[in-house]
Amino acid sequence: MPAPSKFEAKSAPRPASPRTAAAHLLDQILGERRLLSELLATGALDRLEAPDRARAQRLATQTLRSIERADKILAKHLRKPPPLTVQNILRLGTVELCMGGDAHGVVNECVNMTAGNKRFAKLKGLVNAVLRKVAADGPAEWTILRVPHLPKWLRAPLSEAYGAKTVAGFEAAHFAGAPLDLTPRGDAAALAEAVGGTLLPTGSVRIADAGQVSALPGYEAGEWWVQDAAAAIPARVLNVAKGETVLDMCAAPGGKTLQLAAAGGEVTALDISDARMARVRENLGRTGLSAALVTGDALTHEGQYDAILLDAPCSATGTIRRHPDLPHARDGSEIGDLIALQSAMLDHALGLLKPGGRLVYCTCSLLPDEGECQVEEALARHPGLTVDRAALNLPGIDLGWITEEGGLRLRPDYWAELGGMDGFYIAMLRI
Ligand SMILES: C[S@@+](CC[C@H](N)C(=O)[O-])C[C@H]1O[C@@H](n2cnc3c(N)ncnc32)[C@H](O)[C@@H]1O
């Protein structure tokens, strides 16, 4: 047998089941503050078959959305919190039991998972006793518990910006999770019919219960790509004409690059991450669209463009419906640096526009510091810079969503009856 490469990851024990894998994900997210997307990108579930991978991910995300409820129910049956690994097995079991899981199967496997862990095997009796009690009275209690709150680091600034009632609406949207949205390459109504989805007012197609994405019609042919309806709006606002030179300044994984290329732009897609740029390449390959790919730093990139899309790195607090790990894996300490990076990128990007050029600045953040305030401050720093409100006058855009300085504030509680949307901030700037 060849010697293992020194670059291979330390061999992780093969997860025996989706539940074991889900519990392991929870340990890393809650114990090591890792993001689920990072764990998946580094192969955390690669040892499972596709349906088991999907199940493990679903179990972990549903537990993350409901930790507050699970802990409340568990607290009644525990004198003190057990070690994190055992606590996560209990949380996973509690959420499954309270959401209609088969009591016998769930309790048995959680007990076996504990027994199989050398350090904590002695706690298998506790897990058995606690989960049996949860199976008996948890489901009734579950339904009367409040919608889980965001952690303080995020709840406090959001409440200050939007008020407590609106933040409760965000939390309800986060708890409900997100459907799958597709951006069509061609005719949106035809795509909605082909995939059995709903055509949204802004032109995206929504599927309530999608199953395996790559099995949907038109995937192989690249007739659509997965992109939240809110995330599809910035490129529509930029409204690129055929042949215009466009810089997609923070491009990976490339949803907006595909839109700009599909509109006929001469697109340069720039991103600092080689690994993430590989995703842009894959997406272009599947859809047969083209863009020049540049791996590099937006702050030192040179060139002159008719139009720029700056989808700046941010707290991603608008995407919690789809990434319920984020509030648990982050604590807000990185936001100051992100704000400084966003304004430096915006200043540099404005210098790359041809005279009369236009730039869309956007972030998938709910924090005004990463949206409205960035534009207000850019206007103060750059005499002659203007905000183009008329660019926001697009199908499906409610004019009530336009902010004082002329940007568009999208929120997870909007379109509640349709299944919500990601939080985003979008503004079109002209020099
Ligand atoms: C919000 S994501 C972009 C999402 C992308 N526009 C899309 O629609 O798929 C931000 C991206 O900025 C990239 N990034 C971070 N710092 C950068 C820098 N200094 N220069 C260029 N890209 C950077 C990250 O690698 C990340 O891919």
The ligand as an SDF file (V2000), in Angstrom:
LIG
                    3D

 27 29  0  0  0  0  0  0  0  0999 V2000
  -19.8210   37.7400   -0.8300 C   0  0  0  0  0  0  0  0  0  0  0  0
  -18.6120   36.7340   -1.5130 S   0  0  0  0  0  0  0  0  0  0  0  0
  -18.9180   36.9430   -3.2350 C   0  0  0  0  0  0  0  0  0  0  0  0
  -20.0900   36.1570   -3.7810 C   0  0  0  0  0  0  0  0  0  0  0  0
  -20.1530   36.2160   -5.2850 C   0  0  0  0  0  0  0  0  0  0  0  0
  -20.2190   37.5870   -5.7860 N   0  0  0  0  0  0  0  0  0  0  0  0
  -21.3340   35.4550   -5.8820 C   0  0  0  0  0  0  0  0  0  0  0  0
  -22.3480   36.0500   -6.2210 O   0  0  0  0  0  0  0  0  0  0  0  0
  -21.2330   34.2320   -6.0100 O   0  0  0  0  0  0  0  0  0  0  0  0
  -17.1660   37.6830   -1.2650 C   0  0  0  0  0  0  0  0  0  0  0  0
  -15.9550   37.1740   -1.9830 C   0  0  0  0  0  0  0  0  0  0  0  0
  -14.9200   38.1430   -1.7840 O   0  0  0  0  0  0  0  0  0  0  0  0
  -13.6830   37.4770   -1.8820 C   0  0  0  0  0  0  0  0  0  0  0  0
  -12.6390   38.3820   -1.3500 N   0  0  0  0  0  0  0  0  0  0  0  0
  -12.3480   38.6490   -0.0570 C   0  0  0  0  0  0  0  0  0  0  0  0
  -11.3420   39.5470    0.0230 N   0  0  0  0  0  0  0  0  0  0  0  0
  -10.9950   39.8430   -1.2520 C   0  0  0  0  0  0  0  0  0  0  0  0
  -10.0290   40.6980   -1.8300 C   0  0  0  0  0  0  0  0  0  0  0  0
   -9.2030   41.4380   -1.0730 N   0  0  0  0  0  0  0  0  0  0  0  0
   -9.9420   40.7480   -3.1740 N   0  0  0  0  0  0  0  0  0  0  0  0
  -10.7660   40.0090   -3.9640 C   0  0  0  0  0  0  0  0  0  0  0  0
  -11.7020   39.1760   -3.4620 N   0  0  0  0  0  0  0  0  0  0  0  0
  -11.8230   39.1020   -2.1240 C   0  0  0  0  0  0  0  0  0  0  0  0
  -13.9120   36.1920   -1.1170 C   0  0  0  0  0  0  0  0  0  0  0  0
  -12.9890   35.2120   -1.5020 O   0  0  0  0  0  0  0  0  0  0  0  0
  -15.3680   35.8590   -1.5190 C   0  0  0  0  0  0  0  0  0  0  0  0
  -15.3740   34.9150   -2.5560 O   0  0  0  0  0  0  0  0  0  0  0  0
  1  2  1  0
  2  3  1  0
  2 10  1  0
  3  4  1  0
  4  5  1  0
  5  6  1  0
  5  7  1  0
  7  8  2  0
  7  9  1  0
 10 11  1  0
 11 12  1  0
 11 26  1  0
 12 13  1  0
 13 14  1  0
 13 24  1  0
 14 15  1  0
 14 23  1  0
 15 16  2  0
 16 17  1  0
 17 18  1  0
 17 23  2  0
 18 19  1  0
 18 20  2  0
 20 21  1  0
 21 22  2  0
 22 23  1  0
 24 25  1  0
 24 26  1  0
 26 27  1  0
M  CHG  2   2   1   9  -1
M  END
$$$$
